[in-house]
Amino acid sequence: MAKQIICQCGFVGRGETAADAAAVIEGHMQSDHPELVGEVSKDDLLAMAEEA
C-alpha cells in the first residue's frame, strides 16, 4: 500500500514505500525548507510515514 508523509507546510510526499515518500519529502525540504536539511533525519521521516 502506498505511503505518505505530510510536511508541516501541508505538502504531501507520496511513494510506494515509506522510503520513497521520505525521498520526496527530502527533495521538498531541500527546495522549500533548506533550514531543515540536516535537522530532520531519515529515521524521523520514516516514522512519520502513514498509509496514503
N, C-alpha and C positions, 0 to 999 in steps of 0.2 A: 504494500500500500504506500502511496506517495506520502512524503513528509513535508512539513513546512516549518519555517521559523519566522516569527513576526518581529521586526525591528521596533525599537522604541518610537520611531517616527511614523510607523504604520506600514512601511514597505514589507511585503511578504515575499520571502525567498522560498521557492518550492523545488523539490527534486524527488527522484525515485527513492532515494535513501536519505537518511539523516546527514550523511557526509556530503551528498550532492547539495542539499539545502544549505548546509554550512558553507560550502564553497560559494554559492550565490550570495549569501549574506557577507562573506568576507570581501567579495568584489564590491558589493554595495557600500560597505564600510570604507573601503579604500577611496571610493569616489565621492561619497556623500558625508562621511564621518571620519575623516583622517585622524582626528584626535582619539578615536577609539582603537585604532590599529595598534596592536601590542598590548592593549588593556583588556581585551576580551579574548580568552583562549579558545582554541578549537574545542576543547572539552566543555567549556561553558556553552558554546553554540550547540554542540551535540545534545547537551542536557536540555536545551530549550526546544528541541525538535518535537513536533506533535504531528498526529495524523492530519493529513490535508483533507 
